[in-house]
Every structure is written in structure tokens, then in C-alpha cells.
Amino acid sequence: MDGSKATENHRHEVDEQPEAIDDRSDRVSYRSQNTEEETGNEALRLSRRTMLQLTGAVASTSVLGIGSTPSVAARTGINEDFLNWRVREASKVWDRGYRGRPDRSIALTDSGLESRHPDEGPWNGITALIRDGAVKLTRPANNDTERVKTDETESITGTAEPGSFATGDEIYHPFVTPADVEQLDTTLTWNPPEPANDLELGIDKLIDGEYKRVATAATGNTPETVSIDVEPEHEYRFVVELYLNVACTYEISGTYYNILGDISFVNENEVFDFSGSSGDIALNTPKTVGWYDAGSRYGSHRVPRDGDGHGSHVAGIMGGSGRASTLDPDAFQEHEPHAILAAGDFLEYDVEASANTGVFGSAYGTLIELVVEGPNGNVLDSTATSSDGSRIDNAIVEAPTVHDSGMATYTVSVRPAGGQAASSAQVERVGLGSFLDPEATTGDRTENGPRSLHGGIAPNQSLVGFQGLSDPTTDLGAHADEFARIFNIRAVNMSWGYTGGLPIGAAGGALGTIPATVRDIAEGGILTCAAAGNSATPLNGNGAPAVADEAISVAATGNLDGIAGYSSGGVGAIDEDKGGEYMKPDVTAPGGTLTDLIDAVLRGDPNTSESEQKPIREYTLKAGTSMAAPFATGTAGLIAEAMEFDAPVGIALPEPAAADIDAVLRLKQVLQQPRARPYSLLHPITARTYRATSLAVEIHMRASVVSIQTRPPMLSLANFRERLLRPLG
């Protein structure tokens, strides 16, 4: 499931805490815009302030006090009420000393990540390869290699009878690889290519007399494409799985490649051999510490790039540093107009900004649109909000500066959403200013200095990118203990799964190899956090990988903390190795909605140099369970930090190299079984404070807790002190 549901535009949050600010004469006057022409980027976007329910506390802990107050950073002069709600809520954990560690990482299997974006870079230059059955490390910058197409190919045609996910029928085509080949790119196409027709492509390798799945493509679209390393003169087979299809013809085509040139390998200790790895963060401390490209439909990249944008957005949510949006305290302005704007009216504010930085505006109100204009008057970004029942959300607009040097004047305006056709809008408070140069700040990685606008949950945790979906997941499972040891990985995010949420529940546990792979990953000491799915039905979704009992399955909440309309709920599943049944999903987290999107990193063009494209320091908007899962992954990084370094002996986690499935399940239990004081079922959006371990590690959350029983999912915040949360139901 490509969990995103919305586009690459810019979002803005809706946070409206009633805090009076001096109503002085710096209020900007009204001006008419009767001749103003509406320009692009006008999609309706809202964003909510409620953070994930996910992070509970250690199962045996007591609860601290309740409540949270508006966060105003006196040390910087910036009112943090105007920040992204994700930063405001996560910062309550950061202030207690937990924001991740550069010598620990969280990973993702996705379309890639964008190490050129300040929030996800810099990169330490390390790439992982699998050679001779082991994980090897190299620095692509030191290699002189070229991928060259050979004359060797594979071509197979066939006919598929009607099939369904429940039957799991497969068609096999064995083949033997030629001599002197190293990689194979394979494409499956079928006809008719209508939406109701959905085949899946797999490649199995014969190992010790049995076939083992080494690659799968299950995007629900034609063509399905995989790229794998192969052994020459070895037996493999193509697998065409009948998923949801009518009778059709299909064609499998494969092309073999060789890698010319020499690859030099480096020692594992180079991964964290950089300034700041021990905790004293420097401006050049790497954020991305590992890259693995299994070859996928997103393109093959020797360096951390993103062929789709989905992975970069996900990585920004779970661990973005916020360097591209760190606020400049000297440029921050705050106004309280308490104004009613009629159609054609607007408020306008000037912001002085340096080159290579950015400009932002943040406002509380109803039916408002924020716009950033460049020095030449061109609209750089805009957003709109409407009332959705929330009274504490803020709209945010931001854009990189576009002038080449020195200072320039940008304009942030607030106007009624909808242009000339708009009804009146209400504007309560406005905050605006500019960003610091990303090269001159560590963002949210350190406690000193101002906050960022759009940082991730674990801003100081290192990132490891596995490009691709099921292919790198299979490789990670086969070498989980090595990847965990080399990169100190605590958790891996998987914001993908079956189209439409199928196969549902039990079928998802019984069919395919991914559930067993998730267990392999857990046995290597890594927790999997997976999106429940976007099937839009409560009793559906949670196919692989979310269906695995070792994984944290994450459903999405919307702006009012109920399960989002698009989100899967979950049904029963079968344990693939022990027998018995269990329920899914495990937790909920903010996933946004179409009018309430999640703001995070926007990738650059992966095939274009930085100098030939617009600045790679922008943000974009998406919604889906794909956005909910990385909240769990980032939170897992923070909780693992507390459990490893500050928890009592009976609950502490070992270092990642020594972690096993017991440690993973202990971490999972902490995430899915929070305790808190009793709250009314009718008030799911209530501030509460969790304590992670007996060390007074407070993790403040505002969100729902979903309880799974044998009925559709419902919100429940009751009796946390007296009982564990039940599975969803």
C-alpha cells in the first residue's frame, strides 16, 4: 500500500491555543485585493496537533501528572505554539533528554530517502552490498564501476486463468542463469491491464534442494518489476501469482547485467567513525549512515536518492532533523490581529530573509489561506484551512528563499480561503519569520538553540535507507543480525503492503514469505513498524508485513483522533510459526486526512544534480497509514534509547548488536501497552503524561488509543492504570 493519499503541495497546520499576545499597533492594515488573481497551490489542507497514541510507557511504570501547557521558548524568544504540532508534542520528550542518538539508527524499506535534504543529510558515504552471502560495506565515491547490459535475456509468455488472493495459485517458470552474469532485471506485464487485473511477480532461488523467495513485486500495477543479484549458472524460477485477476495473457522479460570495474570494501567501524557519533553533534555530523539499493521500480541508485518521494516523506516524519526549517530567533514576529476578513481583504507582513534559507508563516483562525510571495511578487507557496471541529490547529506555509545572495524582502499574507468566492475568515494570531541557513544549524538534533518548524519524532537518531519494498525486506531478513550489528538499527519502518488491504487477516498470515521474514528481522534484534493499510474498512487490511505478530501494525487517526476514514482496521491473523490466532492492528498514530495532511520532507529529482534544480529543502503533504507508521518507528527509537540507557535491569534493552527477539518483543510490548490515568471514553483528545521507565522519562501524548475486540474499532481511554490495552476489535 503506498500509504500516501495526497499530493506534493504544501500543508499548514491548525493550532489555535487561546493565548493572549500584546495587541499593539504593529497590526497590519487591510488592503483590498479585488483584482488579485488566484494562483496554484490552493489545495485545502489542515493539520492536527494530536500526536500518536503509540508511545506508552514501560509496562510496569507508574504515571506522572497530567496536562501540558502552551510551549513558549523563552530562551529564544520564539513562541513554539506556531510550530508544527509534531515538533511541539515530541519536544516534550526531547526536553527530558531523549531525541535519539547518532550511534543508533532507525531504518525504512521504501522508495528511498533524500540525503541531499538537510533534514535527512548529510550522508556518511557508506553503502551496503551483499556479497558471498554476507553484508559488505563500500564507499561509492571511491569506486569506478559501471552497470553494463549483456546480450543474455529471458523471455516467457503464458496464460493465467481467473484467480483470487484466497487461493494463492502460482505459475512457475524455472530457468538457469547464464555464465558470467551478475544482475537480472525482470518485468511482468499482462493483458488486459485493467484495474481488476492484478498479478504478482516473484523470483525463487534453488537453495539446498528447495526454492526460496528472493524477490517479490506486488504493486497492483502493470508492469511489475524487480532487480536482483544472481549467481551465474544457478537455477531460479519466475513465479506468477494469481492475486485478483480475470483470464489474461502475461509476458515475463528479463535482462542480465554485469558490473564492470573494481569495488573496494571498507571496515564496519567506518559507519560511525565521524564527528559527533559519540553525542557531541557538529554541523557536519551525518544523519544518514547507511544505504542499501536492492534494485527496484524506483530506479537503481548508488547513493541515497528517492525515485518516488514516498520514502523521503516517511523518513522525515520518523527522524528528520529539521535543519531546513530551523527558525531564526532574530527574525521571528508575532501578531494578534483578531480580525474578520471579507472576500478580497487580506493581512500582509514583510519578512527579511537571507539567501539559502526560507520564509514561513503560521496562523490560528478559521477559513484562512496563507501565501508566501518572493521579492518579485511571485507566489512561492500557499495553503488553506477550514474549520473541521478542531480548535487548536494552526495553518503553516513555508518556502525556500529564491534570491541568490544577501538579504531580500518576502511577503506573507493571510486571506480568506477561496479567493473572490470566499466567505469571511477569522484570523486570531499570526507568527512568521525566516529560517537559519541549514549549513549553520544542527536543527532539533541538539537541545541548544531554536526549534525547527517540521522536525521528525527522533531528530537525532541516524537513518538507514533500504530502497525498495519486499526485495530489501527479504535481504534484511536474511542478514538481520549483520545489519543490526553494523548499523545499530533499533526499528525498521514498512509503509507498504497489499493493494486494498488484501489478503485480509488470516490469509495474510498464511500466504507469502514476508511474515516469516519479519520474524527473521525480529530474531536479528530489529522491530518492524508497518502500516495497517488504506482499505477504508474497519474489518480489513493488515496483510503482510503488518500482519506478522512480531510487527507493530499501525492504523491511522484523523484530525479528531478517530480512526481515519481511509484506514484499515484489522481482523484475525494466524501465527505462521506457532499456530493460534491473534488480532491486529496494534496501535494508532496520526496519519492525516485529505483535509488534514502530514507535512514532511520533499525529495529532489534523483537524476538531476542539486545545481540544476530548485533547492532541496522543501516540505510536502501526504496522508495515509504510510504516514502513521513512521510515528511508531520514531517513537520506537526514543523508547529504545530510554530502555537501553536508563531503564532498570529487568526491562533494559541490550545494545543493538546483542538484541534478539526477546528484546524486540519487550520493546513492542512497551509501545502497544501504555498505561495512564482513567479518562472518559467521550474525550479521546486529552493531554496525558506517560513515564517511560522509573527514571521520570515523561512522554507526553495527545491521541487516541484504539481497542480491538470482536467488533469494529472504537476509541477507548479508560482504565489504563488497571489493565493492559486489549487488541483492536
N, C-alpha and C positions, 0 to 999 in steps of 0.2 A: 504494500500500500504506500504509494508515495503520499505521505500523510498531509501534504500541504493542500490547502483549499483556496488559496488566494494568491495574488499576483505580486509582481515585483514593483510595487509602488511604495510610498512611504506612509507610515502609520503615525497615529498620535493618540496619546493616552488620555484618559478621562479621570482625573483625580481631583476631587473637589472638597478638601477638608476645610471647614469654615474657620479660617484663622485670620483675624483682622490684621491688616497692614496699613501703615500710615497713609491715609487718603489725602495726599498732598497735591500740589498744583502741577506735579510732573505728569499728571494725567494727560494723555494725548487727545487732542481735539478731534472731532468728527470731520470727515471730508466726504463729499459726495463722490460716488463712482458710477454715476448713471451711464457714462459712456465706456466704463471699464469692460473689457472683453474677457469672458471666462476662458481659461486655458486648461490644459491637460492636468493629469494627476488629481482628479477630483473625486476619486472613488470614496465612498463613505467608509470611514474607519473609526472604530472605537477601540479602546483597550481597557482592560480592567486591572484593578490593583490587587486582586486577591491572589496570593501566592499558593503554591502547591500544598496539598494536604500531606504530601508524601512524607516529609521528614518527621518522623515521630521521635521518640526517644528510645533509649535502651530499654528493653522490656521490663527491667526491674527498677526503673528510676522513679523518683518522686517528681512532683510538679512544682515549679516556681509560681510566682504570681501571675496574674492575668493582665492583659491590656498592653497597649502601645500608644505612645504619644506621637504627634507630628514631629518629624525629624528635621531639625534645623541645625546646620553645621556652623556653630558659632566660630569655630577655628578658621573657617574660610570665608564667612560672610555670604555663603550660598544657602538659600532656603531649599532643602532637599525635598520638600513637597512637590517640587516641579520636575523631579526626575522620573524616569521610567519606574513603574511600580515594582518591577522585578528587582531593580537595584535597591529601592527603598526597603523592601522586605528582606532581601538577602543580606543587606548591610548590617542588620541586627545580629546576624551570626558572625559576620566579619569583625564587628566591633568586640566580639568576645574571643578573637584570636584565631578564627577558623575561616580561611578563604582559599584553602588548597595549598599545595606545596609544589615547588618546581621540580623536586626529585620524586614526585608521584604523578601519575597520569591517569586520565580518562580517555577512552578511545571511542571510535564510531566506525561502523561499516555502512558506507553511504556513497553518494555521488562524488565525494571528495571533500576537501576543505581548502580555504584560501589563505595560504601563509603570507601572501603579499598584503593582506588587510592587516592593519595594525592590531586589531583585536585578536587575531589568530597567528600572528607572527611576532618576531622573526622565527625562522626555521633553523635548526642546528645543522642542516645539511645531510642528515642521516636517512638512508633508505634501507628497508629490509627486503631481502630476497630469500627464497627457499631454494637451496642448492644441496644436492646429495642428501636429501632427507632432513636437513637442518636449516635453522634460520641463520642467515649470514647478513652482515651489515656492510654497506658501502656508501661512498660519497659520490654521487653522480658527477659533481663538478670535477672530480679527479679522474673520471673515466672517459675514454674516447671510444664510444660504441655507436653502432648503427643497427637498427632493425631492418632486415632485408627480406623481401618476399622471395620465396623459392618457386620452382616450377611445379612442385608437388601440390596436389589438391585432392579433395574428396567431394563426391557428388552423388547424392542419393535422392530418389523420388519415391513416393508411396501414396497410399490412400488410407485415410483414417475413417473408421465408422463412428457414428454418434457416440459420445461419451459423456461422463459426468464426474465431478470431483469424488463422489461416493464410491465409485467402482475402482478408481485407481488403475485403470488399464494402461499398459505401456507397450510400445512397439520398439523392438531392439534392432540395431544395425551394427554388428561387430565390424571392426577394421583394425589393421595393423599399421602403425606409423612407419613411414619410410626411414631409411638410414640418413644420418646427418641432418636432422631437423631438431628444432628446439622449442618452437611455439606453434600453436594451432588456433586460428580464429575460425569460429563456426557460426553460421547463420541458419535459422529455421524460418521459412516463410510458408504460408498456406493460403489456399483459395477455396471458397470466398473469404476475404479478410474482414468480414463484418464483425461488429462488436460482440455478437452472440457466439462467435467462433473463437475459442481460446485454447491453444495447445501450449505445452511447456517443453522446453528443451533441456536435456541433461546429458552429461558425458560421464561414463563409468570407466574406471581403470581396473584391469585384472591384477589383483594382488593376492598372492598365495592361494591361487585357485578360486578366489571369489571376487566378484565385481564390487568395487567401492565407488560411490558417487564422488566426483572431484569438482563438478561444476553444474550449476543449475541456472536457467533463465526463466523467470516466471513473472513477467511484467504485465501480461494480459494484452499485449500488443504485438503485431507483426511488423518487423521481424523480431525474433528473439535471438540475442547474440551473446556468445561467451568467448573468452580468450583464455587459454591455459598454456602452461609449460608442459611439454610432453617428453617422454623418453623415446629415443629412436628405436625402431624395430620392436615395439611393445604393443600388446593387444589392449584395445579400448573398445568401447561401443557407444554409439549415439543412442539416446533414449528420447522417444517422442511420447510424452504423457498426455493422455486424453483427459482434459480437465473439464471444460464446458464447451462442447463443440457439436456442430452438425457434421454430417458426412462431408469430407473435404479431401482435396489433394494437398500434399505438402512436399517441400523440397529442402534438403539439407545440403549446404555447400560449405566446404572448409578450405582454408588456405594455410599453408605451412610457412613459417618464417625462421630465419636464423639471426642470431645476434653476433655481429662482427665486431672485432676489437677485444681489448682486454678489460676485465673488471677487477679492480683492486679492492680487497676487503679490509675492513678496519676492526679494531678490537671493541668489544662490548662496552668497555669503560669509557669510550668516547661519547656515548649517548648523553651522559650528564656531566661531561667534562667541559663546563662553561661557567662564566662569571655569574654568580647568583644561584647556582644549583643548590648551595647549602642554606639558602634562605635570605641572603643579603642581595635583594633584587637590584640589578643595574638596568640602565636604559637599553642595553643590548642583550639582556637575558632572553634566550629563546623561549617561545611559547609552544611551538610545535616541535616535538623532539623525535618524531618518527613518522615514516611514510611507507605504505605498502600498496603497490599497484598490482592487483591480480589480473588486470586487463578486463575491461567491461564495456557495456554500451555507452559509458560516459567518456570513452577515449582512454588511451594509454598515455600516462604522464610520468616522467621520471622524477618530477618534483611535485610538491603538494599543490594541486590545482583542482578545480571543480567544473566538470562538464555540464552540470545541470543547475547548481545553485542551492539545491535542497540541503546537501551536506554542510555547506558553509553556514547556512542559517541555523541548522541544528547545533553545530559546534559552537556558534556564537551564544546560543541560549545556555548551553551546559557549562561553557568555560571561557567565553570571551573576556579579554582583559579590560575592554572599554577604552583603550588608548586613543581610538579615533574619535571619541566623544567626551573626553575629559574636559570639564568646564573650567574656563579661565575665571578665577575669582575676581580679578580686577575689572572684568567686562560685564559681570552679572548685573542685571537690572530687575527690579520688581515693581509692579504697578497694581493698583486695585481700583479699576475704573467703575465697577458696579454699574455697568452700562447696559441699556437696551438698544440694540442696533436694528434699525429697519432695513429693508431691502435697499441696497445702494449705499448704505453707510458703512464705514469701517474705522478701526483704530489703526494707527500706523506708528511704528517705532524704528528708529535708526540704530544700527549696531556697527561699531567699528571692529574690523577683523583683520588679522594678519594673513598673508598668503600661506598656503599649505595647512590651513586649519579648517574651521567650519563655523556655521551660524545656526542657532536654534531658537525656537520659541515654544513656550509651554503655557497652556491656559486652562482655567476652570470655567465652565459655562455650559450652555445648552444651545444646540443647533448652531455651532460656530465652525468656521473654517479658518485655518491658519495658513499663511502664504509667506514664503521666503523669496525675495527678489534680489537679483545681483546688482552690481554697480551700474549696469547698463539698463536696468529695468526689466530684464527677462525673468520669468518665473522659474526658479530652480526647484522648488518643491511645494506641495500643498497637501492639506489634509482637511477632513471634515468630520464633525461629530454630531450625533443626535442623542436625545435622551433615550436611555434603554432601561431605566429603572435604577441605575446606579447613581449615587450622589457623591461619590468620592473618586472619580476618574478625571484625569487631565488629558487634554489633547496635546500632542507634541509634533512639531515639524522641525526638520533639520536638513542641512545641505552642506557639502564641502564648498569652501571658497573657490572662486574661479579666476581671480586675478593672479598675475604671475609673481609679483613682488611687493614688498612694503605693506601699507595699510590701505583699506578701501572701505567704503560705506555700503552696507547691505540694509535691506528693509524687511522687517517682519510686520505683517498686517493681520488683523483679526476682523473677520467679516461674517455676515450670515451665510450659512451653508446654502448652496443652491443658486447663488448669483441673483439675477434680477427677479427670478421666480420665487425667491426665498421669502419665508415669513420672518418675523422678528427673531433675533437671537439675544441671549443673555450672556454677558461677559462679567465674571466676578473678579478673577485675579489673573495676572499675566506675568510670567517670568521669561527672560530672554537674555541672550548674550552670545559669546563666541567660545570656541574650543581652544585648548592648548595645542601646540604642534605635537603630533603623535611621537615624533622622534625625541621630544624633550620631556616625556612623562612616562611613568610606569602604569598609569591608569589606576584601576582598582586592585592591582596586584599588591600594593603596599598600603599601610594604614595612614601614612603621611600624605597630606595634600588633598585636593578636592576629589569628589566622586565623579564618575562618568555618568553620562545620560543613559547608555544602553549596555552596560556590562553584563556578563553572564553570572550564573549561580556560583561557580567556583573559579573566580578570575585569576587565581594564582596557580591553579592546577595545570600541569603540562597536558598537551594534546597529542594524540597519535591517530593518524588517519589511515583507514583501510579502504581503498577505493573499490567500490562495487558493493553488491548486496550479498547474495548467497555464496558467491565464489570465495571472497576473502573470509567469510564466516566459516566455511569449510576448512580453509587453511588455518585460521585462528584456532579452530577446534583441534586440528591435528597437531598443532605446535603451541598449545595454550601455555604450557609451563615455561617454554622458552620465551614467548612474548611477554608473559608476566614478569619473568626474571629480568629480561633485558630492559624493558621499558617501565617497569614498576606500575603496571596497569592495575587499577582497582575495579573499574567497571567499563563495560562497552555498551554503547547505545546502538539500537537497531530500530530505526524508524521506517520499517518496511514490512511487507507481508503479502498475503494473498489478496488479489483484487476482489473487492466486495466483501471482504472478511471471511471468505471461504478458503479451505474447508472449515466448517464450524466445529468447534469443540472437540469431540471425541475423534472425529475423522482427522482433525489436525494433529492429534497426538499419535494416531496410529499410522498415518501415511507420511512418507518422506523421511529424509535423514536429518533435517535441521533440529528437531527436538533432541535427538541423541547428540548432535554436535553441541548444542547449548549445554548439555551435561558435561561434555568433554571440556568445554570452556570453563565451567564451574570447577571441575576437578583440577584444572590448572590454576585456580585461585582468582578467577575473574567473574564478577557478577554481570549478567546480561539484563539490561533495561530495554524493554521492547514495547512498541506502540500496539495498542489493542486492536486498532483498525478503524476505518471510517465507513462502516457498513450501514450506519444510520438506523440500526435496530438494536434494542437492548439485549435480546437473546440471540446474538450472532457475534461473529468476529473471533479474535484470539486464535487465528491459525498460527502456524509457525512464523516467526520464532516465539511469539508471545505466549503460545500455548504451553511451552515447556515448563514443568513445575519448578525448575531451578531458576527460571527467569522472573523478573518483576514485570508484570503486564500492566500497562498504564492506559487507563481511559481518560478522556479529556473533559474538562469542565469549561463552561462558558462564563460570561460576564457576571452572572448571578450565582455562580458556584454550583448550579445544577449540571448534570451530565449534558454536554453539548449535543445538539440535535443530530449531528453527523456521526457522533462517536459510537463505536461498538460498545456493547455491554460485555456479555460473555455467558458461556454455558459450560457444562461439564466437560472435562477432558480425561484422557486415560494416561496414566503414568506409563511411559514406554519401557521402563526397565524394572519396575517393582510391582506393577499391577495396581488395581484400585483406581478410584476416581477422585477428582478434586475440582475445585471451582476457579474460575477466572472472571474478571481481572483482579489484580491485587491492590492497586491504589489508583487514585485520580490525581491529576495535575492540570494546570491551566493549558488549554490548547487553543483558546481563542474561538471566535466565530467569524462569519463573513463580515459582520459589522463590528468586530472586536478582535483585531488581529494582533499577532505577536511580532514585535519589532526586533530584528537581529541582523546579523551580517549579510551584506550583499556581495556576492563574488564578483571578480573581474572576468574579462574574457580570457579563458585559459590558454588560448592560442595566440594572444597578442601581448606584446611587451607593455610594461607599465607606461613607458613614454609615449605610446601610440594610442592610449585610451584615456577615458576620463579617470579622475583619481579613484583609487581603490580604497576608499574609506567611507563608503556609504552604507546605509541600512535599508532593509526591505521588510515587507509584511507577508506573513503566511498564517494559516490556521490549520489545525488538524491534530490527530493523535501523534503525528510525527513531531509536533511542537511540544506536546505534553511529555513524551518520553525523555527528552534531554533535561527537563526539570528534575526528573528522577535520577538521571545519571550524574548531573552536577551535585545534587544533594547527596548521592551515594559517596561522592568524593569527599564532601565535607564531613559526613558522619564517619567515614572510614578514617579520616585524619584524627577525629576525636577519639575513636575507638582504639586506634593504634598507639597514640602517644599519651593519652590522658585517662583511659578507662581502667577500672580495676582489673586485676589479673583474670578473674573468671569470665570477663566479657571482652577483654582486649583482643585486637587483631594482631597477627604476626605481620612482619614486613611482607610485601607482595611476593618476593621470591620464595617465601616459606608458606604462603597461603595455600589452602586446599579447599575442598568442597565444604568442609565443616565451617571454615571461616566465611565462605561465601554465603552459606545458609544463615549464619549468625548475622551477617550484615543485612541480608534480605529480611530477616525477622524484625530487625530494628526498623527498617524502612516501612514495613507493611503492618506493624502492630503498635501504633502510637497510643499513648495514654494521655488523658487530660482530664480536667475537671468536668463534671457533667454540664452539658449545655442543652438548651431546648432544641428539639427537632425542627422547630419553626425558625430558628435563627442560625442557619449554616454559615453566615458570614460574620463570625465573631472572632475577635482577636484572642489568641491564646498563646501561652508560652510553654514550650517543651524544654525539658532538661535532658541533654544527651550525656549520659554517664553521670556519676555522682559529683562530677567536677564543676558543676554550675555552668555547663556549656548550654546556654539558652538558645533554643532555635525557635524563633517566633514565626508563626504561620498564620495566614488568614485564608482558609479554604474549607472545602467540604471534605467529609470523609464518607466514602461510599461503602455501603454494606451489601454484600452479595449473599442472597439466600436463594430460595427456590422461586422467587417472584422477581419482577423487574427491578432494576437498581433503584435504590432510594437513598436520600441523604439521611445520615444519622450522625449526630454528635453526642450521643447520650452515653453516660456511664463508662467513660474511658478508664476511670480510676479502678473500677471494679471488674472489668472484663477486657479481654482482647477483642479487637475488631473481628467480626465474622467476615468470611469471604464475601464477595458480592453476590446478589441473588435476584 
